[in-house]
Amino acid sequence: EREALMRAARVLDQPLPDLPDTDLEGGISGVLVPGAQVCFTGSAVDLDGQDLDRSALHSLAESRELIPVKSVTKKTTAVVAADPASMSGKAKKARDLGTPVFGVEEFLRWLADY
């Protein structure tokens, strides 16, 4: 959500919002560690605007020793959504459980920096 707000401010040529520090130590890097379960929701595009299907996202996750899962449970570490502000069933359940929701763009940038 933080990334979505920052991106919106940049797109709208507005000052970056003064947001409180996140309670997720290390952001996405502190959450997505080997063995973490990650669930994907929504359609996704890569950083060049090309469509990414779910199997490609799963393969990318597995290449970093993450465990892709099809549904959100208490054991799910994070949800990666096409839109981090998504209120899809998976994203809503994740928020209800206190599971962080990251955008696909943030996930792909994390992969590139891994």
C-alpha positions in Angstrom: 0.0 0.0 0.0 2.9 2.3 0.8 4.4 1.7 -2.7 1.0 2.4 -4.3 0.7 5.8 -2.5 4.3 6.7 -3.4 3.7 5.8 -7.0 0.5 7.8 -7.2 2.2 10.8 -5.8 5.0 10.6 -8.4 2.5 10.0 -11.2 0.4 13.0 -10.1 3.5 15.1 -9.6 2.7 15.7 -6.0 5.0 15.8 -3.0 5.7 12.4 -1.5 3.5 11.7 1.5 5.0 11.6 4.9 4.0 8.1 5.9 4.7 6.5 9.3 7.3 3.8 9.3 6.1 0.4 8.4 5.8 -2.3 11.0 7.2 -4.8 8.6 10.9 -5.0 9.4 12.8 -4.8 6.2 9.7 -4.4 4.0 9.2 -7.1 1.4 12.8 -8.3 1.9 12.1 -9.0 5.5 9.0 -10.9 4.7 9.9 -13.0 1.6 12.6 -15.3 2.9 13.3 -18.9 1.8 10.5 -21.2 2.8 7.9 -18.3 2.9 4.5 -19.1 1.5 3.3 -16.6 -1.0 -0.1 -16.3 -2.7 -0.8 -14.4 -5.9 -4.0 -12.7 -6.9 -5.1 -10.7 -9.9 -3.6 -10.3 -13.4 0.0 -9.3 -13.5 2.4 -7.6 -15.9 6.1 -7.5 -15.8 8.2 -4.3 -15.5 8.1 -3.9 -19.3 4.3 -4.2 -19.4 4.2 -7.8 -20.7 1.5 -10.1 -19.3 2.7 -12.6 -16.7 0.6 -15.6 -16.1 0.2 -17.3 -12.7 2.6 -20.2 -13.6 5.3 -17.7 -14.5 4.8 -16.0 -11.1 5.0 -19.3 -9.4 8.2 -20.2 -11.2 9.7 -16.9 -10.2 8.8 -17.4 -6.6 10.1 -21.0 -6.6 13.4 -19.7 -8.1 13.9 -17.8 -4.9 12.9 -20.7 -2.6 9.5 -19.3 -1.9 6.5 -21.7 -1.7 3.6 -20.5 -4.0 0.2 -21.4 -2.6 -3.3 -21.1 -4.2 -5.2 -19.8 -1.2 -4.6 -17.6 1.9 -4.4 -19.2 5.3 -2.8 -18.4 8.6 0.4 -19.9 7.3 0.6 -17.6 4.2 3.5 -15.2 4.7 2.5 -12.7 2.0 0.1 -12.0 -0.8 1.3 -10.5 -4.1 -1.5 -8.6 -5.9 -1.6 -6.9 -9.3 -3.0 -3.9 -7.4 -1.7 -3.6 -3.8 -4.9 -1.8 -2.9 -6.9 -4.8 -4.2 -9.9 -5.9 -2.3 -10.0 -9.3 -4.0 -11.1 -12.2 -1.8 -7.5 -13.3 -1.3 -6.3 -9.7 -0.5 -9.2 -9.1 1.9 -8.6 -12.4 3.7 -4.9 -11.6 4.0 -5.6 -8.2 5.5 -8.1 -9.8 7.9 -5.3 -12.2 9.0 -2.7 -9.5 9.2 -0.8 -10.9 6.3 1.0 -8.2 4.2 -0.1 -7.5 0.7 2.6 -6.4 -1.8 2.2 -5.3 -5.4 3.5 -7.3 -8.3 5.9 -4.4 -9.2 7.4 -4.4 -5.8 7.7 -8.2 -5.9 9.5 -8.1 -9.3 11.9 -5.4 -8.1 12.7 -7.5 -5.1 13.4 -10.4 -7.4 15.8 -8.3 -9.4 17.6 -7.1 -6.3 17.7 -10.6 -4.7 
